[in-house]
Amino acid sequence: MNEDLRNVVLGVLATGVSASLGWLARTYLWRRTLRRKQAFFGLRDGSECLLVVNRKAGSERAVHNVDVSALLELSALIKDCGARPEIVQHDEARQGLGDRAEFCVGGPYSNRRMAAHLSSLLPGLTMNVESEPVADRSKFTVGDEVYRLVNGASEHAILARLTGGEGGRPVFLLCGQAAVANHAASRYLARHHEKLARKHGSGPFVLLLKVVNSDAYGPDVVELVADVTRAARTAPVTAPEPAGT
């Protein structure tokens, strides 16, 4: 074998080894990223999770078309993790927490399961479900802070990752003051789940988001108002009743 042929063979071998190492490195990084994503969402290859949907106001079964968009985004996240969603209506989801990961969408006025989650998991957070007075409709109260709805200009949403039960699988709450806020929360989760996983790991968090000028921008422009984890998970102090009552 002459010198030129040997150099060609060695060059081909070096190129092949470099390509193989590059492929192995990319595969390793992809798998590590996938495992982190699966751990954050509480999903495994081939597993099932619960996707709880609310109902459109004034309807017994229909889902708001904007909420359908939120469900599609969540379904894409679930599929990326190699899992399958079981979609159930809010009043048909009768199971505890922890056995399967869960994504619960909609406010407590249209989603009974969301109302149960807020009551049991977030005692320091309430959402007004009364239609009157109009100014207080759908307002969030977190500790001493109040966040009101301004349709088309300022709609808020709660995005939370919480755990409960023996299985340890998380439940994600996407609770908006309007359907566009539910969609915005799902889009925020899809865009920022890596950042959230780095910051919070597998621990709980409760974020208050605000959709800015949805009449013009839809669910795309979202601001993080505050991390309200501590306040939302802390039950309010009840004043003791006077003696003799």
C-alpha positions as semicolon CSV with decimal commas, in nm:
position;residue;x (nm);y (nm);z (nm)
1;M;0,000;0,000;0,000
2;N;0,155;0,327;-0,110
3;E;0,160;0,643;0,099
4;D;-0,126;0,819;-0,082
5;L;-0,362;0,522;-0,056
6;R;-0,280;0,479;0,311
7;N;-0,359;0,845;0,378
8;V;-0,693;0,810;0,200
9;V;-0,785;0,501;0,403
10;L;-0,684;0,666;0,728
11;G;-0,885;0,976;0,634
12;V;-1,195;0,768;0,562
13;L;-1,154;0,580;0,889
14;A;-1,109;0,903;1,085
15;T;-1,418;1,053;0,921
16;G;-1,619;0,742;1,004
17;V;-1,503;0,739;1,365
18;S;-1,579;1,111;1,404
19;A;-1,925;1,069;1,253
20;S;-1,996;0,773;1,482
21;L;-1,880;0,962;1,790
22;G;-2,088;1,262;1,688
23;W;-2,395;1,044;1,639
24;L;-2,341;0,876;1,977
25;A;-2,297;1,214;2,148
26;R;-2,614;1,354;1,989
27;T;-2,807;1,039;2,080
28;Y;-2,685;1,059;2,438
29;L;-2,781;1,426;2,469
30;W;-3,120;1,360;2,309
31;R;-3,190;1,072;2,548
32;R;-3,078;1,274;2,849
33;T;-3,302;1,563;2,745
34;L;-3,594;1,323;2,694
35;R;-3,542;1,161;3,036
36;R;-3,539;1,500;3,204
37;K;-3,856;1,597;3,020
38;Q;-4,026;1,270;3,115
39;A;-3,922;1,315;3,478
40;F;-4,058;1,670;3,488
41;F;-4,395;1,568;3,345
42;G;-4,409;1,238;3,536
43;L;-4,435;1,035;3,215
44;R;-4,263;0,721;3,092
45;D;-4,245;0,547;2,755
46;G;-4,579;0,380;2,692
47;S;-4,744;0,522;3,004
48;E;-5,085;0,687;3,022
49;C;-5,179;1,018;3,176
50;L;-5,504;1,192;3,253
51;L;-5,608;1,494;3,050
52;V;-5,909;1,648;3,223
53;V;-6,116;1,887;3,014
54;N;-6,373;2,142;3,119
55;R;-6,695;2,233;2,943
56;K;-6,800;2,534;2,745
57;A;-7,019;2,775;2,937
58;G;-7,386;2,693;2,881
59;S;-7,311;2,347;2,743
60;E;-7,327;2,006;2,905
61;R;-7,062;1,832;2,692
62;A;-6,895;2,072;2,446
63;V;-6,542;2,204;2,499
64;H;-6,459;2,564;2,410
65;N;-6,276;2,579;2,077
66;V;-5,989;2,775;2,235
67;D;-5,956;2,509;2,505
68;V;-5,931;2,250;2,228
69;S;-5,617;2,433;2,110
70;A;-5,478;2,409;2,464
71;L;-5,552;2,035;2,471
72;L;-5,374;1,987;2,139
73;E;-5,060;2,157;2,270
74;L;-5,065;1,943;2,583
75;S;-5,122;1,629;2,375
76;A;-4,813;1,713;2,168
77;L;-4,605;1,743;2,487
78;I;-4,737;1,409;2,610
79;K;-4,666;1,240;2,276
80;D;-4,309;1,376;2,276
81;C;-4,258;1,194;2,606
82;G;-4,374;0,866;2,451
83;A;-4,693;0,861;2,658
84;R;-5,064;0,855;2,576
85;P;-5,336;1,085;2,713
86;E;-5,670;0,959;2,835
87;I;-5,908;1,249;2,780
88;V;-6,196;1,264;3,027
89;Q;-6,466;1,516;3,111
90;H;-6,416;1,696;3,441
91;D;-6,719;1,531;3,606
92;E;-6,612;1,182;3,499
93;A;-6,259;1,193;3,643
94;R;-6,303;1,005;3,969
95;Q;-5,963;0,893;4,085
96;G;-5,701;1,006;4,330
97;L;-5,365;1,171;4,276
98;G;-5,024;1,024;4,218
99;D;-5,096;0,707;4,022
100;R;-5,086;0,881;3,686
101;A;-4,967;1,221;3,573
102;E;-5,255;1,460;3,519
103;F;-5,317;1,779;3,323
104;C;-5,630;1,964;3,437
105;V;-5,756;2,251;3,220
106;G;-6,012;2,522;3,297
107;G;-6,146;2,730;3,583
108;P;-6,345;2,590;3,877
109;Y;-6,670;2,731;3,736
110;S;-6,650;2,488;3,442
111;N;-6,428;2,214;3,584
112;R;-6,530;2,039;3,906
113;R;-6,199;1,857;3,934
114;M;-6,013;2,188;3,914
115;A;-6,233;2,318;4,195
116;A;-6,139;2,013;4,404
117;H;-5,768;2,058;4,329
118;L;-5,772;2,426;4,424
119;S;-5,952;2,352;4,748
120;S;-5,730;2,064;4,859
121;L;-5,391;2,152;4,710
122;L;-5,392;2,534;4,705
123;P;-5,578;2,653;5,017
124;G;-5,427;3,000;4,993
125;L;-5,567;3,063;4,644
126;T;-5,931;3,121;4,552
127;M;-6,107;3,205;4,229
128;N;-6,443;3,377;4,232
129;V;-6,706;3,173;4,050
130;E;-6,996;3,416;4,098
131;S;-7,121;3,617;3,800
132;E;-7,205;3,924;4,008
133;P;-7,068;4,178;4,067
134;V;-6,914;4,188;3,720
135;A;-6,596;4,357;3,843
136;D;-6,518;4,057;4,065
137;R;-6,603;3,789;3,811
138;S;-6,327;3,525;3,790
139;K;-6,089;3,723;4,012
140;F;-5,797;3,542;4,174
141;T;-5,716;3,603;4,538
142;V;-5,373;3,481;4,645
143;G;-5,296;3,562;5,006
144;D;-5,363;3,934;5,034
145;E;-5,332;4,004;4,661
146;V;-5,624;4,030;4,418
147;Y;-5,597;3,987;4,040
148;R;-5,901;4,087;3,835
149;L;-6,005;4,000;3,483
150;V;-6,012;4,263;3,209
151;N;-6,149;4,086;2,901
152;G;-5,927;4,122;2,597
153;A;-5,667;4,327;2,783
154;S;-5,551;4,142;3,093
155;E;-5,649;3,781;3,163
156;H;-5,465;3,585;3,430
157;A;-5,390;3,216;3,462
158;I;-5,247;2,985;3,723
159;L;-4,991;2,734;3,603
160;A;-4,900;2,486;3,875
161;R;-4,712;2,161;3,916
162;L;-4,815;1,978;4,233
163;T;-4,786;1,629;4,376
164;G;-5,006;1,422;4,601
165;G;-5,100;1,065;4,672
166;E;-4,873;0,763;4,700
167;G;-4,763;0,728;4,337
168;G;-4,582;1,059;4,329
169;R;-4,693;1,150;3,977
170;P;-4,754;1,525;3,931
171;V;-5,073;1,709;3,850
172;F;-5,047;2,019;3,631
173;L;-5,315;2,283;3,677
174;L;-5,389;2,527;3,395
175;C;-5,656;2,750;3,542
176;G;-5,737;3,067;3,350
177;Q;-5,982;3,351;3,394
178;A;-6,084;3,296;3,031
179;A;-6,033;3,029;2,766
180;V;-5,752;3,229;2,604
181;A;-5,571;3,225;2,939
182;N;-5,598;2,844;2,955
183;H;-5,442;2,830;2,608
184;A;-5,173;3,078;2,708
185;A;-5,081;2,865;3,010
186;S;-5,045;2,553;2,794
187;R;-4,830;2,743;2,544
188;Y;-4,615;2,885;2,825
189;L;-4,565;2,534;2,962
190;A;-4,470;2,401;2,618
191;R;-4,219;2,681;2,560
192;H;-4,062;2,700;2,905
193;H;-4,076;2,348;3,051
194;E;-3,696;2,307;3,028
195;K;-3,639;2,631;3,218
196;L;-3,903;2,535;3,475
197;A;-3,744;2,192;3,520
198;R;-3,402;2,348;3,578
199;K;-3,541;2,591;3,833
200;H;-3,789;2,372;4,021
201;G;-3,669;2,019;3,945
202;S;-3,937;1,770;4,046
203;G;-4,072;2,002;4,314
204;P;-4,397;2,199;4,321
205;F;-4,450;2,545;4,181
206;V;-4,744;2,782;4,134
207;L;-4,700;3,060;3,880
208;L;-4,933;3,351;3,811
209;L;-4,932;3,446;3,444
210;K;-5,091;3,738;3,262
211;V;-5,204;3,739;2,900
212;V;-5,138;4,082;2,753
213;N;-5,383;4,232;2,503
214;S;-5,531;3,905;2,384
215;D;-5,762;4,094;2,147
216;A;-5,454;4,176;1,942
217;Y;-5,205;3,899;2,025
218;G;-5,417;3,603;2,130
219;P;-5,237;3,367;2,372
220;D;-4,887;3,450;2,249
221;V;-4,784;3,744;2,471
222;V;-4,763;3,616;2,828
223;E;-4,597;3,774;3,129
224;L;-4,490;3,597;3,445
225;V;-4,647;3,810;3,717
226;A;-4,518;3,622;4,021
227;D;-4,419;3,291;4,170
228;V;-4,696;3,249;4,428
229;T;-4,607;2,898;4,543
230;R;-4,571;2,979;4,910
231;A;-4,881;3,198;4,938
232;A;-5,102;2,965;4,734
233;R;-5,005;2,656;4,936
234;T;-5,043;2,824;5,274
235;A;-5,390;2,807;5,430
236;P;-5,518;3,144;5,553
237;V;-5,513;3,198;5,925
238;T;-5,863;3,187;6,069
239;A;-5,933;3,416;6,359
240;P;-6,047;3,226;6,670
241;E;-6,413;3,255;6,758
242;P;-6,495;3,461;7,066
243;A;-6,547;3,262;7,382
244;G;-6,906;3,160;7,444
245;T;-7,011;3,143;7,080
